Amino acid sequence: MTLRRRVGVMGGTFDPIHLGHLVAANEVYYHLALDEVVFVPTGQPWQKADRAVTDPEHRYRMTLLGTAGSPFTVSRVDIQRAGPTFTVDTLRDLHSALDPVDLFFITGADALAGMHTWREPEALRSLAHMVGVTRPGHELGGDVPASATVLEIPALEISSTMCRERVAAGRPIDYLVPAGVAEYIRKYALYL
């Protein structure tokens, strides 16, 4: 008998990956007793078609650096697929690669409340258990699926947008992103 692994899936643009992403992944990993959390940088995020997004290879490498030394892995599944990135495609590809597996898709609880607008929302529910993470004191708006798990995680007021803006303004991002990521951003002069 083959045991089904319990794998968390943390999809995102990761432009750049920051400590808030890692704290969220670690809290879900611990609370849901997962075997692994795989980070999946998007190839072409469909929700961000109206703005420039850093090259996928840079975002992939920063995610590798950010997860080094952790129980997390990084997948190229979305970067290798042509066209816009949709969660349903990510989950199908991961099922094909990892079966037998139970997937747990990790996202912000606010994003989860808008899941009804995502491509094939019913298929999403059959491919993975949905896990929404929220910060203390933040009220959930919208309709979070009743079957979803919502976890409150320690508050870290860090966002990728804030990190990019700080770099562009010449301000430090040390201790907001993993040290290897900060060095990578400096080396390749990203976000200037």
Secondary structure, DSSP 8 states (H G I E B T S, - for coil): ----EEEEEEEE--TT--HHHHHHHHHHHHHTT-SEEEEEE-SSBGGGTTS----HHHHHHHHHHHHTTSSEEE--HHHHS-S-B-HHHHHHHHHHHH-SEEEEEEEEHHHHHTGGGSSSHHHHHHHEEEEEEE-TT----S---TT-EEEE-------HHHHHHHHHTT---BTTB-HHHHHHHHHTTTT-
